[in-house]
């Protein structure tokens, strides 16, 4: 009788152990499956337009990806977080910023998808069209290397000057080879070009400062075009170089595919004052 009880006890213990093992295995598989769908995304502090586009992306990816956001306040942080494997991807920068960050930090993060171009613009209080800018007129542009280069490419696109550089090459006023109207290019701090409007014939103003100057994008007399020279200013989704080997690669791809849909483009257009281009 005692022997029979011992056998029964062993059988019950074995069954319990097998049940626990199966439960543990199922949990591990579920956790692994969840991990393969979780994508940690770094963004700068959410604006209304950022939140609207990501809400739409989450809706479109459905159960293909579980998106977790980390918000940053310093532009150096999102790339550091990707490099340190704290997050998987980020979406806040253009090609030029990413390239410079990689060089300065000896990293090799890559752009895995284009998003859109947030164009800069030329404004004027004195004329309504680019062709009306007078000979010997003055145009204010930002004086930091990145924004000065971008502004000069914009002036070239507008037909006001010619440069002897192109593509991703940095342009300075020294690269101006043709200036038919003999324009005076005045270099100012980026925050000051808007304030200079009353004193100059036109000014290239970064989107960051147009509201402070009581301007809207509709006030611009010229808008940066999407071409080979503006490619470096196209915003991107960035990741580690080997991202396709990660367990969540399919989930990351689902996010990229969703970002490129017409639905997301419409949300960006409807909620952004930048009037993005693709």
C-alpha positions in Angstrom: 0.0 0.0 0.0 2.8 2.4 0.9 4.6 1.4 -2.2 1.6 2.2 -4.3 1.3 5.7 -2.7 5.0 6.4 -3.4 4.5 5.4 -7.1 1.4 7.7 -7.3 3.3 10.5 -5.7 6.2 10.2 -8.1 3.7 10.1 -11.0 2.0 13.3 -9.8 5.4 15.0 -9.2 6.5 14.1 -12.7 3.3 15.3 -14.3 3.6 18.6 -12.4 7.2 19.0 -13.5 6.3 18.3 -17.1 3.4 20.8 -16.8 5.7 23.4 -15.3 8.3 22.8 -18.0 5.6 23.2 -20.8 4.3 26.4 -19.2 7.9 27.8 -18.9 8.6 26.9 -22.5 5.4 28.5 -23.7 6.2 31.6 -21.7 9.7 31.7 -23.2 8.3 31.3 -26.7 5.8 34.0 -26.1 8.5 36.3 -24.7 10.7 35.6 -27.6 7.9 36.3 -30.1 7.1 39.5 -28.3 10.7 40.5 -28.3 11.0 40.0 -32.0 8.1 42.4 -32.6 9.2 45.1 -30.1 11.0 48.1 -31.7 12.3 50.8 -29.5 12.1 54.1 -31.4 13.9 57.3 -30.4 12.4 60.7 -31.2 12.8 64.3 -30.1 10.1 65.6 -27.7 6.8 64.8 -29.4 5.2 67.7 -31.3 1.6 67.5 -32.3 2.6 66.5 -35.9 5.1 63.9 -34.6 2.4 62.3 -32.4 -0.1 62.3 -35.2 2.2 60.5 -37.7 3.3 57.9 -35.2 -0.2 57.2 -34.1 -1.1 56.5 -37.8 2.1 54.3 -38.2 1.1 52.3 -35.1 -2.4 51.8 -36.5 -1.0 50.7 -39.8 1.6 48.2 -38.5 -1.0 46.6 -36.3 0.4 43.4 -34.6 3.4 43.4 -36.9 5.3 45.6 -34.5 5.1 46.7 -30.9 6.5 50.3 -30.9 8.0 51.7 -27.7 9.1 55.4 -27.8 11.9 57.2 -26.0 11.8 61.0 -26.2 15.0 63.0 -26.1 15.7 66.7 -25.6 19.3 66.8 -26.9 20.1 66.2 -30.5 23.2 64.1 -29.7 21.3 61.6 -27.5 19.2 59.6 -30.1 22.2 58.5 -32.0 24.1 57.6 -28.9 21.2 55.5 -27.7 21.1 53.6 -31.0 24.8 53.0 -31.0 24.6 51.8 -27.3 21.7 49.4 -28.2 19.4 51.2 -25.8 17.0 51.8 -28.7 16.7 50.2 -32.2 16.0 53.1 -34.5 15.5 56.9 -34.4 13.7 59.4 -36.6 14.8 63.0 -36.1 17.7 63.9 -38.4 18.8 64.3 -42.0 21.6 62.7 -43.9 24.0 65.5 -43.3 23.5 65.4 -39.5 23.9 61.7 -39.4 27.1 61.7 -41.6 28.7 64.4 -39.4 27.7 62.6 -36.2 29.3 59.4 -37.4 32.5 61.2 -38.2 32.7 63.0 -34.9 31.9 59.9 -32.9 33.6 57.3 -34.9 30.4 55.3 -35.4 28.7 53.7 -38.4 25.0 54.2 -38.0 23.1 54.0 -41.3 20.1 55.6 -42.8 17.7 52.7 -43.4 14.8 54.8 -44.9 14.1 58.3 -46.2 11.1 60.0 -44.7 10.7 63.6 -46.1 12.4 66.9 -46.8 11.4 69.8 -44.5 12.3 72.6 -46.9 13.9 75.9 -45.9 12.6 79.1 -47.6 13.5 82.5 -48.8 11.4 85.4 -47.4 11.2 89.1 -48.2 9.4 92.2 -46.8 10.1 94.1 -49.9 9.4 91.9 -53.0 6.8 89.2 -53.8 8.9 87.2 -56.3 12.5 86.1 -56.6 12.9 87.9 -60.0 12.0 91.2 -58.3 15.0 91.1 -56.0 17.0 94.2 -57.2 20.5 94.3 -58.6 23.1 95.0 -55.8 20.5 93.8 -53.3 21.3 92.2 -50.0 20.3 88.7 -49.0 20.8 87.4 -45.4 21.8 83.8 -44.9 22.7 81.8 -41.7 26.5 81.8 -41.0 27.0 78.3 -39.5 28.6 75.9 -42.0 25.6 73.5 -42.4 22.9 76.1 -42.8 25.0 78.5 -44.9 25.7 75.7 -47.4 22.0 74.8 -47.5 21.0 78.4 -48.0 23.5 78.9 -50.9 22.2 75.8 -52.7 18.7 77.3 -52.2 19.8 80.6 -53.8 21.3 78.6 -56.7 18.1 76.6 -57.1 16.2 80.0 -57.2 18.4 81.1 -60.1 20.2 83.9 -58.2 23.7 82.5 -58.1 25.9 79.7 -59.4 28.2 77.4 -57.3 31.2 75.3 -58.3 30.2 72.5 -55.9 27.3 70.2 -55.8 25.7 67.2 -54.1 26.9 66.7 -50.5 29.8 69.1 -50.8 29.7 72.0 -48.4 29.2 75.4 -50.1 30.5 78.7 -48.8 30.3 82.2 -50.4 33.8 81.5 -51.8 32.1 78.9 -54.1 29.9 81.4 -55.8 31.1 81.6 -59.4 28.2 83.6 -60.9 26.2 86.4 -59.3 24.4 88.1 -62.2 22.7 90.7 -59.9 25.8 91.4 -57.9 24.0 90.4 -54.7 25.6 91.1 -51.3 25.3 87.9 -49.3 25.2 88.8 -45.7 26.1 86.1 -43.2 24.3 86.2 -39.9 23.6 84.0 -37.0 20.6 81.7 -38.0 18.5 83.2 -35.2 19.1 86.7 -36.7 18.1 86.3 -40.4 14.4 86.7 -39.7 15.1 89.9 -37.7 17.1 91.3 -40.6 14.2 91.3 -43.0 13.5 95.0 -42.6 17.1 95.8 -43.5 17.7 93.4 -46.4 16.0 92.6 -49.6 15.5 88.9 -48.7 16.6 86.4 -46.1 16.9 82.6 -45.9 15.1 81.7 -42.6 15.2 78.3 -40.9 11.9 76.8 -40.1 12.7 77.0 -36.4 12.5 80.8 -36.4 9.6 81.7 -38.8 7.0 81.7 -36.0 9.1 84.0 -33.9 9.2 86.4 -36.8 5.4 86.2 -37.2 5.8 84.5 -40.6 4.1 81.5 -42.0 5.4 79.2 -44.7 2.9 80.8 -47.1 4.9 84.1 -46.8 7.9 82.6 -48.6 8.9 83.8 -52.0 10.9 80.7 -52.7 10.8 77.1 -51.3 13.8 74.7 -51.4 13.3 72.1 -54.1 13.8 68.3 -53.7 16.8 67.5 -56.0 20.3 66.1 -55.9 21.6 69.1 -53.9 18.9 68.8 -51.3 19.3 65.1 -50.8 21.6 65.6 -47.8 18.8 67.4 -46.0 16.2 64.7 -46.4 15.2 63.3 -43.0 15.9 59.6 -42.3 15.2 56.7 -40.0 18.6 55.6 -38.7 19.7 52.3 -37.2 22.8 50.2 -36.5 24.6 48.9 -39.6 23.6 45.2 -39.0 19.9 45.9 -38.2 18.7 43.3 -40.7 20.3 40.6 -38.6 18.3 41.6 -35.5 15.4 39.5 -34.2 13.1 42.4 -34.8 14.2 43.2 -38.3 10.8 42.3 -39.8 9.1 44.6 -37.3 11.5 47.4 -38.2 10.7 46.9 -41.9 7.0 47.0 -41.1 7.5 50.5 -39.6 9.4 51.6 -42.6 6.7 50.4 -44.9 4.0 52.1 -42.9 6.0 55.4 -42.9 6.1 55.3 -46.7 2.3 54.9 -47.1 0.1 57.6 -48.6 -1.9 57.6 -45.3 1.1 58.7 -43.3 2.1 61.3 -46.0 -1.4 62.8 -45.7 -1.1 63.0 -41.9 2.2 64.8 -42.2 0.9 67.2 -44.8 -2.3 67.9 -42.8 -0.5 68.5 -39.5 2.9 70.1 -40.4 3.5 73.7 -41.2 6.7 72.6 -43.0 4.8 71.4 -46.1 7.2 68.4 -46.5 8.4 67.1 -49.8 9.2 63.6 -51.0 
